[in-house]
Amino acid sequence: MFNFFDSLKQKYQGCLNRLAPEQCVMLGDYLFYVEGFAGIITLSSTAVVFRVKNGVISVFGSDLSILEMTPSTITINGKIKQVERV
């Protein structure tokens, strides 16, 4: 099975020391996928805030919802306007 993040890590090995422990992909302005998810902090239709291993990711927009969540991944959909990592 093809793994997007494993392929990127293999291709760009020289950059591995700069990678965050979580991996994120945003598709257009409607879908945000994260590997390394560690728990929800805030959930509303305008903000989804969650923990990752070394920080917090905040997703802001409208009509936001969790499309899928596992113990280590989360997929958010809706009209995404801003993503922050602190």
Stockholm file with secondary structure:
# STOCKHOLM 1.0

chainA/1-86         MFNFFDSLKQKYQGCLNRLAPEQCVMLGDYLFYVEGFAGIITLSSTAVVFRVKNGVISVFGSDLSILEMTPSTITINGKIKQVERV
#=GR chainA/1-86 SS CCCHHHHHHHHTGGGGGGCCSSEEEEETTTEEEEESEEEEEEECSSEEEEEETTEEEEEEEEEEEEEEECSSEEEEEEEEEEEEEC
#=GC SS_cons        CCCHHHHHHHHTGGGGGGCCSSEEEEETTTEEEEESEEEEEEECSSEEEEEETTEEEEEEEEEEEEEEECSSEEEEEEEEEEEEEC
//
